[in-house]
Amino acid sequence: MAFSTWITFVIAASIIAVSPGSGAVLSMSHGLSYGVRKASGTILGLQAGLLLVLAIAGAGVGSLLLASELAFNVVKTVGALYLIWLGFSQWRAKVQAAPAGADRGAPARAELPSLQKRVLTGFLTNATNPKGIIFMVAVLPQFISQEHPLLPQLLILAATMCTIDLVVMHSYAFLAASMQRFFRDARAVKRQNRVFGGLLMAVGAALFFVKRGGSHA
């Protein structure tokens, strides 16, 4: 892979990562609710989902998916319903008040899911996102040379994109976690859960309007 091609991909991947989406909303939500360290499990899951989408696009399966209206609509519906369910779950999430005997200023906390659940949540958020598949199928081939072996190129692109996305998602989580001091009582944490839950449900609802030919618009 030519260095100029890689740099162009770095720029494209950075724009993709910074653009607001379900991954960014989830990273901010978990960063604010659980702190950056705990949100790392969620972000790791996001990368696993991203790798799956990259593999699907790189193997040409994504093109077949986009060619079938039924298959595309199934993926779109599953992804949309999952985000709506995730947002609704966060809207109704229980809040842990500061434990008895803790400092008076100790913040209330959203109930912490297990590491496995956080990783799975991140994975499913990216893996069921049809917009990600559309983008990868449309953009990834532009950076792959037919004159060189496919696998090494895919590995370079995957490592590059995941590294960029890890940095960006952790930045979102860090920015959100820095606001924890404003959410020190249970009522404020419940409001925060409802804001991010509402955003996730809105992103999920928006997926219903994604069209199969959206990548060529």
Phi, psi and omega per residue, in radians:
M1 nan 2.255 3.130
A2 -1.175 2.551 -3.125
F3 -1.060 -0.690 -3.138
S4 -1.094 -0.641 3.102
T5 -1.157 -0.747 3.138
W6 -1.107 -0.750 3.129
I7 -1.081 -0.719 3.102
T8 -1.074 -0.704 3.107
F9 -1.153 -0.672 3.092
V10 -1.008 -0.777 3.136
I11 -1.118 -0.797 3.140
A12 -1.105 -0.765 -3.122
A13 -1.137 -0.618 3.124
S14 -1.157 -0.713 3.116
I15 -1.126 -0.737 3.126
I16 -1.070 -0.820 -3.065
A17 -1.141 -0.700 -3.086
V18 -1.293 -0.502 -3.116
S19 -1.033 2.297 -3.128
P20 -1.060 2.429 3.114
G21 -2.891 -2.965 -3.088
S22 -1.107 -0.628 3.121
G23 -1.125 -0.730 3.124
A24 -1.149 -0.752 3.125
V25 -1.079 -0.762 -3.129
L26 -1.148 -0.725 3.131
S27 -1.097 -0.765 3.121
M28 -1.155 -0.720 -3.135
S29 -1.065 -0.858 -3.116
H30 -1.276 -0.546 3.066
G31 -1.113 -0.742 -3.141
L32 -1.265 -0.641 -3.080
S33 -1.381 -0.697 -2.968
Y34 -2.108 -0.167 -3.069
G35 1.641 2.819 -3.048
V36 -1.096 -0.771 -3.070
R37 -1.055 -0.772 3.138
K38 -1.251 -0.568 3.130
A39 -1.213 -0.293 3.133
S40 -1.060 -0.587 3.090
G41 -1.095 -0.745 3.096
T42 -1.082 -0.780 -3.101
I43 -1.169 -0.609 3.055
L44 -1.081 -0.715 3.079
G45 -1.112 -0.661 3.081
L46 -1.034 -0.705 -3.134
Q47 -1.180 -0.652 3.102
A48 -1.092 -0.723 3.087
G49 -1.149 -0.676 3.107
L50 -1.108 -0.710 3.107
L51 -1.097 -0.670 3.113
L52 -1.107 -0.770 3.130
V53 -1.107 -0.719 3.094
L54 -1.072 -0.739 3.136
A55 -1.125 -0.715 3.123
I56 -1.090 -0.801 -3.140
A57 -1.168 -0.751 -3.104
G58 -1.171 -0.545 -3.124
A59 -1.453 -0.084 -3.139
G60 1.507 -0.043 3.136
V61 -1.162 -0.589 -3.141
G62 -1.049 -0.690 3.122
S63 -1.118 -0.688 3.092
L64 -1.137 -0.667 3.132
L65 -1.099 -0.774 -3.137
L66 -1.200 -0.435 3.140
A67 -1.306 -0.353 -3.131
S68 -1.829 2.000 -3.132
E69 -1.114 -0.676 -3.137
L70 -1.122 -0.848 -3.128
A71 -1.090 -0.731 -3.137
F72 -1.112 -0.759 -3.126
N73 -1.153 -0.590 3.088
V74 -1.122 -0.848 3.132
V75 -1.080 -0.753 -3.127
K76 -1.077 -0.790 -3.112
T77 -1.156 -0.759 3.113
V78 -1.058 -0.803 -3.140
G79 -1.094 -0.759 3.142
A80 -1.128 -0.818 -3.134
L81 -1.127 -0.628 3.129
Y82 -1.118 -0.786 -3.140
L83 -1.150 -0.665 3.106
I84 -1.134 -0.744 3.090
W85 -1.100 -0.732 3.128
L86 -1.090 -0.775 3.121
G87 -1.133 -0.716 3.128
F88 -1.131 -0.674 3.113
S89 -1.113 -0.709 3.121
Q90 -1.211 -0.640 3.111
W91 -0.995 -0.691 -3.092
R92 -1.674 0.101 -3.042
A93 -1.052 2.471 3.091
K94 -1.292 2.665 -3.137
V95 -2.054 2.318 3.091
Q96 -1.611 2.061 3.073
A97 -1.233 2.835 3.097
A98 -1.042 2.361 -3.103
P99 -1.108 2.664 3.131
A100 -1.037 2.400 3.127
G101 1.541 -0.118 3.122
A102 -1.325 2.912 3.102
D103 -0.997 2.621 -3.079
R104 -1.089 -0.538 -3.114
G105 -1.562 0.089 -3.109
A106 -1.098 2.352 -3.073
P107 -1.345 2.618 2.946
A108 -1.263 2.718 -3.082
R109 -2.307 2.541 2.975
A110 -1.212 2.567 -3.133
E111 -1.055 2.243 -3.024
L112 -1.467 2.076 3.037
P113 -1.233 2.864 3.104
S114 -1.166 2.826 3.107
L115 -1.030 -0.753 -3.132
Q116 -1.041 -0.700 -3.132
K117 -1.219 -0.658 3.105
R118 -1.132 -0.756 3.121
V119 -1.110 -0.775 -3.130
L120 -1.112 -0.688 3.113
T121 -1.059 -0.804 3.108
G122 -1.101 -0.767 -3.121
F123 -1.055 -0.868 -3.098
L124 -1.159 -0.560 3.138
T125 -1.067 -0.764 3.126
N126 -1.459 -0.657 -3.050
A127 -1.183 -0.455 -3.112
T128 -1.808 0.284 -3.093
N129 -1.612 1.829 -3.099
P130 -1.147 -0.481 3.123
K131 -1.113 -0.634 3.112
G132 -1.143 -0.726 3.127
I133 -1.137 -0.752 3.120
I134 -1.031 -0.816 -3.094
F135 -1.116 -0.799 -3.101
M136 -1.115 -0.717 -3.139
V137 -1.131 -0.616 -3.105
A138 -1.377 -0.641 -2.975
V139 -1.725 -0.716 -3.016
L140 -0.949 -0.759 -3.113
P141 -1.041 -0.414 -3.125
Q142 -1.159 -0.343 -3.069
F143 -1.897 0.119 -3.120
I144 -1.926 2.207 3.125
S145 -1.581 2.300 3.110
Q146 -1.279 -0.231 -3.086
E147 -1.509 -0.118 -3.107
H148 -2.176 2.767 3.130
P149 -0.986 2.471 -3.053
L150 -1.250 -0.813 -3.002
L151 -1.017 -0.845 3.128
P152 -1.033 -0.647 3.125
Q153 -1.159 -0.748 3.119
L154 -1.101 -0.684 3.132
L155 -1.118 -0.744 3.115
I156 -1.098 -0.804 -3.131
L157 -1.141 -0.708 -3.139
A158 -1.136 -0.802 3.139
A159 -1.091 -0.703 -3.141
T160 -1.131 -0.858 -3.069
M161 -1.166 -0.718 -3.137
C162 -1.172 -0.650 3.103
T163 -1.096 -0.809 3.123
I164 -1.102 -0.782 -3.105
D165 -1.157 -0.639 3.080
L166 -1.040 -0.799 -3.131
V167 -1.122 -0.807 -3.087
V168 -1.158 -0.812 -3.119
M169 -1.143 -0.649 3.071
H170 -1.183 -0.558 3.075
S171 -1.153 -0.744 3.067
Y172 -1.059 -0.781 -3.133
A173 -1.123 -0.697 3.136
F174 -1.130 -0.777 3.129
L175 -1.070 -0.723 3.126
A176 -1.190 -0.732 -3.121
A177 -1.113 -0.517 3.138
S178 -1.175 -0.213 3.126
M179 -1.687 0.086 -3.087
Q180 -1.031 -0.500 -3.114
R181 -1.106 -0.331 3.123
F182 -1.529 -0.049 -3.092
F183 -2.157 1.162 -3.031
R184 -1.745 -0.124 3.090
D185 -2.138 2.792 -3.032
A186 -1.044 -0.631 -3.111
R187 -1.126 -0.716 3.134
A188 -1.158 -0.689 3.127
V189 -1.152 -0.674 3.090
K190 -1.088 -0.702 3.103
R191 -1.108 -0.720 3.119
Q192 -1.078 -0.768 3.123
N193 -1.055 -0.659 -3.114
R194 -1.276 -0.604 3.096
V195 -1.125 -0.906 -3.103
F196 -1.240 -0.618 3.066
G197 -1.089 -0.729 3.100
G198 -1.109 -0.691 3.118
L199 -1.114 -0.765 3.122
L200 -1.098 -0.712 3.109
M201 -1.143 -0.635 3.115
A202 -1.166 -0.737 3.097
V203 -1.097 -0.731 3.110
G204 -1.086 -0.774 3.126
A205 -1.094 -0.633 -3.137
A206 -1.132 -0.490 -3.141
L207 -1.109 -0.463 3.126
F208 -1.103 -0.365 -3.087
F209 -1.689 -0.001 3.092
V210 -1.249 2.289 -3.105
K211 -1.853 2.673 -3.072
R212 -1.049 -0.571 -3.131
G213 -1.630 0.240 -3.061
G214 -1.040 -0.536 -3.088
S215 -1.248 -0.241 -3.095
H216 -1.884 0.120 -3.084
A217 -1.204 nan nan
